[in-house]
């Protein structure tokens, strides 16, 4: 095993959270090593090929985390090792749809606002929206968000406007969808985007590329940690990004972590000593690393003294509707998604806090071929005829339903299955809360109503009644396995995201989310990571 020179901090994972933590620590003068299991993404390796983008079955792990083996899929940095999670510097922020939402103030106190919801792990966050607001602002300005909430009466409060103007609506939203939304009494507004609507931070404005969600940006106008905060951290001289490095143990000495063990891409073993450890590997992989980090004080895994690691995993059920029009409606002006409504986020009816509905991102022919009404031909000449005739005639309105956390929804180690590195895989168990169905019904019915009002001749719904018999642990919006709280018996980290019972181990990803909001969670991951990084820098800084 190779032992490296000791640093102030080692951060596991160079995604949305890890990149923001690294920037905070490096600019505060702390020497950091940022470990990333993938490499730096090269657009020329993946371009806009539909069969090798992040979201097609060709590169998903179909049997759980880490089933995709390096020896089988090669070492291309954009390929994920878990479902819908890109393995590269920047992680999912390289290929995501880049919606830059803040959670609602209500999302931080769900237990208080919805005490009637039984048989759940619903809880208030140990921090408030107001405490996180300065870090939302930091993420919007340092990573880069375009938007305008002036027509959204339900928008969370903000102290500064967005740093960039909102994108113009594409033609179909402006001429077809938005008028229908308004006629039905909804309140449409432009989707906030982590994309440059104008030149920003030394990078180009978006060219409205057709291939966006699931793909890297050819002009580097999509904002992720790989092209914003990580380069800032590196320019200080205090942050080394070490790629092709898969962490497998946080080494503990009593209450203190003394470093991280990891594999390189040839399965060589390394040890990186550090005074501080931050784990930001995504909700499933962070819990996996904690499970594997056993010690005398933590015999069942780091932070797992109360059997809370891996619990309360949740994501979003994506639901909505699609419609076929009798004329070409799609302008193909990327990325497709340009308008949203927030009328169902704590505003629909008593006990409901569903989520936002948005026009959907464009897809290429293979993915578009799955968009067909019930009973439409699935194969052969008639299927091809339907796709040729309707490729530009289908519009979708979809959105994420905020799931209700459940204690029994969890991931655990599966010692019977091993990945290419010889490490155990994860398995999941549990179920969704029954209220999820009610929320999905409200969202899908509204989406279908909008499309009918807009003139769609055929409308079909998506996920109106999701299967409640398994947790939604495989998506890119996974959260909750190491939730924050004020009580170590029901949480893994405290309000500053330090693992209970440790002196110097923090978590900087979506696993700390007590609940996952009714929006894409990436901006909240970034805001929490900036906040945690600021706390670490203040506590351990050299000023």
C-alpha positions in Angstrom: 0.0 0.0 0.0 1.3 3.4 -1.0 1.0 6.1 1.8 0.9 9.7 0.6 1.9 12.9 2.2 -0.5 14.0 4.9 -2.9 16.9 4.0 -5.4 19.0 5.9 -8.5 17.4 4.3 -9.4 14.5 2.0 -12.7 14.8 0.2 -14.3 11.7 -1.4 -16.2 12.5 -4.5 -15.8 15.4 -6.9 -19.5 16.0 -7.7 -21.9 18.7 -6.8 -21.2 18.5 -3.1 -17.5 17.5 -3.0 -16.5 20.2 -5.4 -18.2 22.9 -3.4 -16.6 21.7 -0.1 -13.2 21.6 -1.8 -13.5 25.2 -3.0 -14.4 26.4 0.5 -11.5 24.6 2.1 -8.9 25.4 -0.5 -9.7 29.1 -0.6 -9.5 29.1 3.2 -5.9 27.9 3.0 -6.5 24.2 3.8 -4.5 21.7 1.8 -6.9 19.2 0.2 -7.0 16.1 -1.9 -10.2 15.5 -3.9 -10.6 11.8 -4.7 -12.7 11.0 -7.7 -13.4 7.4 -8.9 -13.7 8.6 -12.6 -11.5 10.9 -14.7 -11.9 14.3 -16.3 -14.6 14.2 -18.9 -13.6 14.5 -22.5 -16.5 15.6 -24.7 -14.9 13.8 -27.7 -15.3 10.5 -25.9 -19.1 10.7 -25.7 -20.3 13.7 -27.9 -24.0 13.4 -28.6 -24.2 9.7 -29.3 -27.6 8.6 -27.9 -26.5 5.0 -27.2 -23.7 6.1 -24.8 -25.2 9.0 -23.0 -25.7 8.9 -19.2 -29.3 7.9 -19.2 -29.6 5.0 -21.7 -29.6 1.3 -20.7 -26.3 0.9 -22.6 -24.3 2.3 -19.7 -26.5 1.8 -16.7 -25.8 -0.6 -13.9 -28.8 -2.9 -14.2 -28.3 -5.0 -11.1 -27.5 -2.4 -8.4 -24.5 -0.2 -7.6 -21.1 -1.1 -8.9 -22.3 -4.0 -11.1 -20.6 -2.2 -14.1 -17.0 -3.4 -14.0 -14.0 -1.4 -15.1 -12.7 -4.4 -17.0 -15.9 -4.7 -19.0 -16.8 -1.1 -19.8 -13.4 0.4 -20.1 -12.2 3.5 -18.4 -14.1 6.3 -20.2 -14.7 8.9 -17.5 -18.3 9.6 -18.4 -19.5 6.1 -17.7 -21.3 5.7 -14.4 -20.7 2.9 -12.0 -24.2 3.2 -10.5 -27.6 3.8 -11.9 -27.9 7.3 -13.5 -24.8 8.6 -11.7 -21.9 9.7 -13.9 -18.4 8.8 -12.7 -16.2 11.7 -13.6 -15.0 15.0 -12.1 -18.2 17.0 -11.7 -20.2 13.7 -11.6 -23.8 14.3 -12.6 -23.2 18.1 -13.0 -21.4 17.3 -16.3 -24.5 15.7 -17.9 -27.5 16.7 -15.9 -30.5 18.7 -17.1 -29.2 21.5 -14.9 -32.4 22.8 -13.3 -31.2 25.1 -10.4 -34.1 25.1 -7.9 -34.1 26.2 -4.3 -36.3 24.2 -2.0 -39.3 25.9 -0.4 -39.1 27.2 3.2 -41.8 24.7 4.0 -39.6 21.8 2.9 -37.4 22.3 6.0 -40.2 21.8 8.5 -42.4 19.1 7.0 -43.1 17.3 10.3 -44.4 20.5 11.8 -46.5 21.5 8.9 -47.9 18.0 8.1 -48.2 16.2 11.5 -51.2 14.2 10.3 -49.0 12.1 7.9 -48.6 8.8 9.8 -46.3 5.7 9.4 -43.4 7.7 7.9 -40.0 9.0 8.9 -41.0 12.6 8.2 -38.9 15.1 10.2 -38.0 18.7 10.3 -34.5 19.7 9.2 -32.2 21.0 12.0 -31.6 24.1 9.9 -34.1 26.5 8.3 -34.4 28.0 4.8 -33.2 31.3 6.1 -30.0 29.7 7.4 -29.4 28.1 4.0 -30.4 31.1 1.9 -26.9 32.8 1.8 -25.4 29.5 0.5 -28.2 29.1 -2.1 -27.1 32.6 -3.2 -23.4 31.6 -3.2 -24.2 28.5 -5.4 -26.2 30.6 -7.8 -23.4 33.1 -8.3 -20.3 30.9 -8.0 -21.6 28.0 -10.1 -24.0 30.1 -12.2 -27.8 30.1 -12.4 -30.1 31.9 -14.9 -33.7 32.6 -13.9 -36.6 34.9 -13.1 -39.2 34.2 -10.4 -41.2 37.4 -10.9 -44.2 35.5 -12.3 -44.1 32.7 -9.7 -46.2 33.8 -6.7 -45.0 30.7 -4.8 -41.3 31.4 -5.1 -39.1 31.2 -2.0 -37.7 34.5 -0.8 -34.4 35.7 -2.0 -32.1 38.6 -1.1 -30.5 39.0 -4.5 -31.8 38.4 -8.1 -30.3 35.6 -10.2 -26.9 36.5 -11.6 -28.1 35.8 -15.2 -31.4 36.5 -16.9 -33.8 33.6 -17.6 -33.8 31.8 -20.9 -36.4 32.7 -23.4 -39.2 30.2 -23.7 -39.0 27.9 -26.7 -41.8 28.3 -29.3 -44.0 25.4 -28.2 -44.0 26.5 -24.6 -44.6 30.2 -25.5 -47.4 29.5 -28.0 -49.0 26.2 -26.9 -48.3 25.3 -23.3 -48.1 28.6 -21.4 -51.5 29.9 -22.8 -53.1 26.6 -21.7 -51.6 26.8 -18.3 -52.9 30.4 -17.8 -56.4 29.5 -19.0 -56.5 26.8 -16.3 -55.4 29.3 -13.7 -51.8 28.1 -13.2 -48.8 30.5 -12.8 -46.1 29.6 -15.4 -42.5 31.0 -15.1 -39.1 30.2 -16.7 -37.2 27.2 -15.2 -34.1 28.3 -13.2 -31.1 26.7 -15.0 -27.5 26.1 -14.1 -26.7 27.1 -17.7 -25.3 30.4 -19.0 -28.0 32.4 -20.7 -25.3 35.0 -21.4 -21.5 34.8 -21.1 -20.6 34.2 -17.5 -17.6 33.3 -15.5 -15.4 33.3 -18.6 -17.5 30.8 -20.4 -19.8 31.0 -23.4 -23.6 31.4 -23.4 -25.7 28.3 -24.2 -26.2 27.6 -27.9 -29.6 25.9 -27.2 -28.2 22.5 -28.1 -30.8 19.7 -28.8 -28.8 17.1 -26.8 -28.5 18.5 -23.2 -30.1 16.4 -20.5 -27.9 13.3 -20.2 -25.1 14.7 -22.3 -22.1 16.9 -21.7 -22.2 20.4 -23.1 -20.2 21.0 -26.3 -19.6 24.7 -25.6 -19.1 24.4 -21.8 -22.1 26.6 -21.1 -23.7 24.1 -18.7 -22.5 24.9 -15.2 -21.1 22.1 -13.0 -18.5 21.9 -10.3 -16.0 20.6 -12.9 -15.9 24.0 -14.7 -16.7 26.4 -11.8 -15.7 25.8 -8.2 -13.2 22.9 -8.7 -11.0 25.0 -11.0 -11.1 27.8 -8.4 -10.0 25.4 -5.7 -7.2 24.1 -7.9 -5.9 27.6 -8.8 -5.2 28.3 -5.1 -2.5 25.6 -5.2 -4.2 24.0 -2.2 -6.4 21.4 -4.0 -5.2 18.3 -5.8 -7.8 16.4 -7.8 -6.8 12.7 -7.8 -8.8 10.8 -10.4 -9.4 7.1 -10.9 -9.4 6.8 -7.1 -12.1 4.7 -5.5 -12.3 5.1 -1.7 -13.1 2.0 0.3 -12.4 2.9 3.9 -12.3 5.9 6.2 -9.6 4.9 8.7 -10.6 5.7 12.3 -8.5 6.0 15.5 -11.1 6.3 18.2 -13.3 9.3 17.4 -10.9 10.7 14.9 -10.4 9.8 11.2 -6.8 9.7 10.2 -7.3 9.3 6.5 -8.9 7.3 3.6 -7.9 4.1 1.9 -8.6 3.9 -1.8 -7.9 1.9 -5.0 -6.4 3.3 -8.2 -7.8 2.0 -11.5 -5.3 -0.9 -11.5 -6.5 -2.0 -8.1 -3.4 -0.7 -6.4 -4.0 0.3 -2.8 -3.3 3.7 -1.4 -3.7 5.5 2.0 -4.2 9.3 2.1 -3.6 10.6 5.6 -5.6 13.8 6.6 -6.8 15.8 9.6 -10.3 16.1 8.1 -12.4 13.6 6.0 -15.4 14.7 4.0 -17.5 12.0 2.3 -19.5 13.2 -0.8 -19.9 10.1 -2.9 -23.7 10.3 -3.4 -26.4 9.0 -1.1 -25.9 5.3 -1.8 -22.1 5.2 -2.2 -21.6 7.4 0.8 -23.6 5.0 3.0 -21.6 2.1 1.4 -18.3 3.7 2.4 -19.5 4.2 5.9 -20.6 0.6 6.1 -17.2 -0.6 5.0 -15.4 1.7 7.5 -15.6 -0.4 10.6 -13.5 0.2 13.7 -13.5 -0.6 17.4 -15.8 2.4 18.2 -18.0 1.8 15.1 -18.2 -2.0 14.7 -21.2 -1.9 12.3 -19.9 1.0 10.2 -18.9 4.6 10.7 -21.8 6.6 12.0 -24.0 3.5 12.2 -24.1 3.1 16.0 -27.9 3.6 15.9 -28.6 1.7 12.7 -29.4 4.8 10.8 -26.8 4.6 7.9 -28.6 3.7 4.7 -32.1 4.3 6.0 -34.7 6.7 4.7 -33.4 6.5 1.2 -35.7 8.3 -1.2 -35.6 10.0 -4.6 -38.4 11.4 -6.7 -41.2 9.7 -8.6 -41.3 11.4 -12.0 -44.8 11.7 -13.2 -46.8 13.7 -15.7 -48.3 13.3 -19.1 -47.6 13.3 -22.8 -49.7 14.4 -25.7 -49.8 14.0 -29.5 -50.9 17.0 -31.5 -52.2 16.9 -35.1 -49.5 19.3 -36.2 -45.7 19.8 -35.6 -45.3 21.6 -32.3 -41.7 20.9 -31.3 -39.3 23.7 -32.3 -36.3 21.5 -31.3 -34.8 24.6 -29.6 -32.8 23.0 -26.8 -32.8 21.9 -24.2 -36.6 21.6 -24.5 -37.5 22.3 -20.9 -38.2 26.0 -20.5 -41.4 26.6 -18.4 -42.6 25.4 -15.0 -45.5 25.8 -12.5 -45.1 25.5 -8.8 -48.9 25.5 -8.0 -48.7 22.0 -6.5 -45.7 22.5 -4.2 -47.4 23.0 -0.8 -50.3 24.7 -2.5 -52.6 22.0 -3.9 -54.7 20.8 -1.0 -54.5 19.8 2.7 -51.6 17.4 3.4 -50.2 17.6 -0.1 -46.7 19.0 -1.0 -46.2 17.3 -4.3 -43.8 19.2 -6.6 -43.2 21.2 -9.7 -44.4 20.5 -13.3 -42.2 21.4 -16.2 -42.1 21.1 -19.9 -39.7 18.2 -20.7 -36.2 18.0 -22.2 -35.8 16.8 -25.8 -34.8 13.3 -26.5 -33.2 11.7 -29.6 -35.0 9.0 -31.7 -34.3 5.9 -29.6 -35.6 7.5 -26.4 -38.4 9.2 -28.3 -39.5 5.9 -29.6 -40.6 4.9 -26.1 -43.0 7.9 -26.0 -46.3 6.4 -27.4 -49.8 6.2 -26.1 -51.2 2.9 -24.7 -52.0 0.5 -27.5 -49.6 2.1 -30.0 -47.4 -0.4 -31.9 -44.2 -1.2 -30.1 -42.3 -2.7 -33.0 -42.2 -3.1 -36.8 -43.4 -1.0 -39.7 -46.4 0.5 -37.8 -44.2 1.5 -34.9 -41.7 3.2 -37.3 -44.5 4.9 -39.1 -45.9 6.3 -35.8 -42.5 7.7 -34.9 -41.8 9.3 -38.3 -45.2 11.0 -38.3 -45.2 12.1 -34.7 -41.6 12.8 -33.8 -42.3 16.6 -33.7 -45.9 16.3 -32.6 -45.4 15.0 -29.0 -45.0 17.3 -26.0 -44.5 16.2 -22.4 -45.2 17.9 -19.0 -43.5 16.1 -16.1 -42.2 16.8 -12.7 -40.7 15.3 -9.5 -43.0 14.3 -6.7 -41.5 14.7 -3.3 -41.3 11.3 -1.6 -42.1 10.8 2.0 -39.1 9.3 3.9 -39.6 5.8 5.3 -37.4 4.2 7.9 -37.6 0.7 6.2 -36.5 2.1 2.9 -32.8 1.5 3.0 -29.7 0.2 1.4 -27.3 -2.3 3.1 -24.2 -4.2 2.1 -24.6 -7.4 0.1 -21.6 -9.4 1.1 -22.6 -12.2 -1.3 -21.9 -10.0 -4.4 -18.6 -8.3 -5.1 -17.6 -5.8 -7.7 -14.4 -5.6 -9.8 -12.5 -4.3 -6.9 -13.6 -7.1 -4.6 -15.8 -4.8 -2.6 -19.3 -5.8 -1.5 -22.2 -4.3 -3.5 -25.4 -2.7 -2.1 -28.9 -4.1 -2.0 -32.1 -2.2 -1.3 -35.3 -2.9 0.6 -38.4 -1.1 1.8 -41.3 0.6 0.2 -42.9 4.0 -0.6 -45.5 5.8 1.5 -49.1 5.5 0.3 -49.5 9.3 0.1 -47.0 9.2 -2.9 -49.9 7.8 -5.0 -52.2 10.7 -4.1 -49.5 13.2 -5.0 -48.8 11.5 -8.3 -52.5 11.5 -9.1 -52.8 15.2 -8.6 -49.7 15.9 -10.7 -50.5 13.6 -13.6 -54.1 14.8 -13.8 -52.9 18.4 -14.0 -50.3 17.7 -16.6 -52.9 15.8 -18.7 -55.4 18.7 -18.3 -52.8 21.2 -19.6 -52.1 19.2 -22.7 -55.8 18.7 -23.5 -56.4 22.4 -23.0 -53.4 23.0 -25.3 -55.1 20.9 -28.1 -53.4 17.5 -27.8 -55.6 15.0 -29.6 -54.4 12.0 -27.6 -53.0 12.2 -24.0 -51.6 9.5 -21.8 -50.3 9.7 -18.2 -47.0 8.6 -16.7 -46.7 7.1 -13.1 -50.2 8.0 -12.0 -50.1 5.0 -9.6 -46.5 4.2 -8.9 -45.5 0.8 -7.4 -45.2 1.3 -3.7 -43.6 -2.0 -2.9 -40.0 -0.9 -3.4 -37.9 2.2 -2.6 -37.0 4.6 -5.3 -33.3 4.3 -4.6 -31.8 4.1 -8.1 -32.3 7.6 -9.5 -30.0 10.5 -9.9 -32.0 12.4 -7.2 -31.2 9.9 -4.4 -31.1 11.3 -0.9 -31.5 10.6 2.8 -29.2 7.7 3.7 -27.2 9.8 6.2 -29.8 12.4 7.2 -29.0 15.4 9.4 -30.7 16.0 12.7 -30.5 17.1 16.3 -30.7 13.6 17.8 -28.1 11.0 17.0 -30.7 8.3 17.6 -32.6 9.3 14.5 -29.9 10.9 12.3 -26.3 10.3 11.1 -24.9 13.8 11.1 -25.5 17.0 13.1 -26.7 20.3 11.7 -23.1 21.0 10.4 -23.1 17.6 8.7 -20.4 16.1 11.1 -21.0 12.5 11.8 -22.2 11.9 15.3 -19.6 10.4 17.6 -16.6 11.6 15.5 -14.4 14.7 15.8 -13.5 15.3 12.2 -15.7 13.3 9.7 -18.3 15.3 7.6 -20.7 14.4 4.8 -21.2 16.8 1.8 -23.8 15.3 -0.5 -27.5 14.7 -0.8 -27.5 11.8 1.7 -27.8 14.4 4.5 -31.2 15.7 3.1 -33.9 15.0 5.7 -36.4 15.2 2.8 -35.8 15.8 -0.9 -38.1 18.7 -1.9 -40.4 18.9 -4.8 -37.6 20.0 -7.2 -34.4 18.7 -8.6 -32.1 18.8 -5.5 -28.7 19.7 -6.9 -28.7 23.4 -5.9 -29.6 22.3 -2.3 -26.7 19.8 -2.4 -24.4 22.6 -3.4 -25.8 25.1 -0.8 -25.5 22.5 2.0 -21.9 21.7 0.9 -20.9 25.4 0.8 -22.3 25.7 4.3 -20.5 22.6 5.6 -17.3 23.7 3.9 -17.6 27.1 5.5 -18.1 25.5 8.9 -15.0 23.2 8.5 -12.9 26.1 7.3 -13.9 28.2 10.3 -13.3 25.4 12.7 -10.1 23.9 11.3 -8.8 26.9 9.3 -5.4 28.4 9.6 -6.3 32.0 9.8 
